[in-house]
Amino acid sequence: QVELVESGGGLVQAGGSLRLSCVASGFTFSRDTMRWYRQAPGKERELVAAIASAGDTFVVASERDRFIISRDNAQNTVDLQMNNLKPEDTAVYSCNLPRLGYWGQGTQVTVSS
């Protein structure tokens, strides 16, 4: 059974950093593209970053200078390093396995000004 479990969210002041982690199980992690999404209050969920099985990465242009996505196929984890956080980054961040349509439960990130 596929399971995605996120961690690493929390409350941080503007300018701070957080590292989110998603632990995956129930499928061959190393073969799959993984994505991070976020949903801010009152807004639609949006793609933040993706990483292919071979390690090619994509980060949305608006966050490209602050966010880094990475993966560890030995540990079945995909991380999102977020730097210089802003209040507008406040959202629930979720891990996604696009091939099968699975989502984690999400982790809350709150950035105070």
N, C-alpha and C positions, 0 to 999 in steps of 0.2 A: 504494500500500500504506500502510495506516494505521500510524503510528509515534508513540509517546509516549515522550519521554525526560525523566526527572526529574534534577534536580541540586539542590545546595544543602544536602544533609544533612551531618551531621558530629557531632563531640563538642562539647558545650557545658556550661557549669556551670549549675546551677539559677539561675533568674532572668535568664538570658541570652535572646537572640533568634536566630532563624534565619529565613531567607527561602528557601522552596523554590520551584523553578520547573519547569514542565513545558512542553516545546516539542513542539508537535503538527504532524504533516504527513500528507498522504495523504487529506485530506477537507476539506470547507468548514468550517473551524474556527468562523468567525463565526456559523454557524447552529446550533451545537450547545451543549447544556448539558454542562458538565464538572464532574467531582467529584474530591475528594481523599479517600482512605481511609487508614487506618493499621491495622497489625497488630502488636500487642505480643507478646512471647514467651509462648507458651502460651495465647494468647487468640484469639478470632475476629476477623476483619477487621471494622472498623467505619467507617461514614461519618463524616467530619469536617466537610466543607463542600462546597457546590455553588454553581455560578454559571450562570445561564441565558444564552442568547445575547444577550438585551437588557441583561444586567448585573445582574439581580436576584440577590441572594445569600442563601444559607442557611448558617448555622454551627450545629452542634449546641449545645444550650443550655449544656452544661458547659464549652464553650470560647469562648463568645460574647464574653466580655470580654477574651480574649487572642489569638484567631486572626482574621485577616482574609484573605478570598479576593478575588482580583482577576484581571482578564484584560486582555490587550492583543490585540485582534483583528488589528491590523496586523502584529504580531510572532508571532501564533499561539502565544501563551503564556498559561498560567494559573498564578498564583502563590499561595502560601500563606505569609503573614507570621505567624510565631508568636512571641509575646512572653511574657515572664515564664515561661519554660519550667520544667517540673517533672520530677523523675525519672520519674514515671508517664507522661510524654509519650514516653518511649523506645519506639520502634517503627520498623518500615519503613513509610514513607509512599509511597503509590502514586497516580498520576494515572489517571483512568478516563474513558472515553468511553462513557456508558451506552447510547446509542442503538445502537451496534454491538458493545458488549461487549468493547472493547479495554482493555488495561491496559499501563501502563509497567512497567519492570523494578523500580521502587521505589528509594528512597533511604533510607539508614539514618540515623535521628536517635537520638543517645544523649545523655541528660541526666544529668550526675553531680551528686551531692548535696554 
